[in-house]
Every structure is written in structure tokens, then in C-alpha cells.
């Protein structure tokens, strides 16, 4: 990935304070995803909300994982990952892979049914969508590692996705007048 240096004639600006930034981001609705991987580095899974498409040709997406997560080293070593978009019924699974289950063990793959598509990465059977990727690029940015993946396998179901906004899980619905 080529890094571009931006020239600016404007005065440098200080970053907004962390509390203001976190408050503004907290009210942004985002899809809830599990990033999973398996291979020589082991099996891992972590809940993330920072995931989006990058390109359709070739099919690329990105997922941001906090550098403190052990999943970062595992994904790097395995070279593969799968984005599993959770359905509205899977909030407890999101909590399990965020490390805070209401029962059972954190990060417990026995909490759901898994298969694989193209790579060895675990694919959640009843997810809204599964995007199986090989690592295309890795970018370090602030507190997170950005994994850019080339999608080599995909599946989806027509069910409501799980959304996170203002520290609450939600399911999208139609607007009413």
C-alpha cells in the first residue's frame, strides 16, 4: 500500500480530546462483526465494529483490531481472516468475543456453530454475511492494526444485522411516519 505525504499550508491543528472524540463516535451506528482466523498461529476471534469495504475490483475490505488484542499476532501469522457479520439474535456471541460473556468462557468457539469457506478461517454458520479473506495489507494506525483483506469466499443470509450504537445493541427497522 503506497503512503502519500500530504502537503498543507494550513496551521497545524491539535487533535480533539479523547472524551469528545469517543462521545461523538459512540452515537454512530455500526454493524457488529466477529473477525476470526485459524492456521499456524492458532485459532482466534474478536468482536469489532470497525469494518468496511475498500474496493469491489478487486474485492477488498478492512477490519480494525486493537493492537492489545492477541488476535492481531494470530491474524498476522495465519495470513487469513473471516469477517462474520452478526445477526440481531447474536448479541451474546458479540459479548463472548468481546471478552465479556454473561455466561461461559470469553472467546469460546463452542458458543456457536462454525464451518469454513475457502481459507481455514472459522465461518459462523448463521451469520448475516461471511467474508473469507487472505491478508492483502496491514497498516498500523494509532491504537489499532488495520487488516486489509482480499475476499476469496463469501456467503450471506437475508436476516437483520446486529447494530451497536450508544453502548446498546439494536436491530435496524423501517422508518415510520
N, C-alpha and C positions, 0 to 999 in steps of 0.2 A: 504494500500500500504506500503510495507516494505521499509524503507530508509536504504541505505547501506552507511557506512562510508568508504571512500576511503583513504587508507594509501599511502603516497607518500614520497619518499626520495628526490625528486627534490626541489629546492629552490622555495619558493612561488613567484608567478607572480602577477604583478599588472594587473588589468583589462585594456583593451584598452579604450581610451577616448570615450565619448558618441558620439561625432560628427563622428569619424571614424567608430564606430560600426553602427550608423544609416545610414551612407553613403554606407557601404558595404551591409546592409540589404535592402536598398532602391532599389538596382538593381536586387534583387531576385524576380522572377515572382512567384506570389502566386494566388491561387483561391480566389474569394471573396464570403463570406458566411454571411448569417444572422443567428444569434443564437436567437431563440425565446423560450419563456416559458409562461405558464399560469397555474394558480392554486390559492391556498390560499394567496400567496404573491402578486398576481396581474398578469397583462399581461405585457410582456416586449419584446423588440427586439433590437439587436445591431449588427452592421456590424463588422466582424472580418476577418482577413486573416490568422491568426494562428490557423489552424485546420488540423488534420491528423489522419489517422487510427493508432491504437495501436496494435490491435490483431484481427485475424479472428476467433479464437476459444478460448474464446467466442468473439463475435463481440464487440470490444471496439474502441472508438475514443476519441480524446481530442480536446478541444477548449480553447484558452487562451483569457480571458476577462480582460481588465484593471480594477484594483481594484477601481478606481474612478467612474466607471460606476455603476449607480443604478441597472443595470441588475444582478450584482453579488449577491446582497442580495436577489433579487427576485428568481433567479435560485436556490440558497441555500434553500430558504423556500419552493419552489414548488417541488423540488426534481426531476424535469423533464426539458428537453430542446430538441429542434429540430435544427439540422443543415440544413439550406436551402441553397444549392449551387446555386448561381445566374447564370442566362444565360447572354450571351453577350448583350442582349437587356435591361438588368435591372440595368444599371449603375446609373440611377436616384434613383432607390429604394435603392441601396447601399448608396448613398449620404443621402437619407432621414433617414436611420437608423444609419448613422454615425453622425447625428445631423446637417447636412448642406444641406438641400434640396434647389434646385433652385426655387421652389415654394411650397406652402403648409407648413404644420407644421412638425417639426422634429419628428421622431419616430412614424409616423402616420400610423396605420394599415389600414386606409381607402385608402391608396395609392396602395393597391394590393388586390387580392382575396385569401382568406385563407380557409383551412379546417383543419381536424385533422386526424391522423392515429390511433395510439394506446394510446398515452397519451393525455393530454389536451393541449399540446404544439401546437401553431399555425404552420401549414404546408402551405408553399407558393405553390399555385396551379400550377403555370407554372415555377417552379424552374427546374434546371438541375437534382438535386437529393435532396431528403429529407431523413434525418436520424433521426428518432424519438428515444430519449434516456431517460433512467432513470439514475440519478446520481449514479455512481459506486464509485467514489472517488473524493476528492477535494484536490488540492495541491497549497500551496502559494509559489510563486517563483518571487522574485524581485517585479516589479510593477504590476504583473498580478496574477490572480487566474486561475488555470488550472482545468477545469472541465473534468473529465474522465467519459464518458457515455457508458452504455451498450445499444447497439442498439436493440430496441424491435419492430421497424417498419421501413420500407424503401420503397421508390419509386424512379424512375428515368425516364428521358426522353432523347432521343438522339438529343440534341441540343448543340451548342457551349457554353462553360462556359465563365464567365466573369473572366478576369485575371487583376491583378494590378501589375504594375512594373514601377519604376522610376516616381512615382506620376501620372501615367496615366493608365486609363482603356484600356484594349486590349481584342481582341478575338484571340484565337490561330488559326493558319492556317498551311497548309503543307509547308515544306521547298522546295524551288525551287533551281534548279541547275544553 
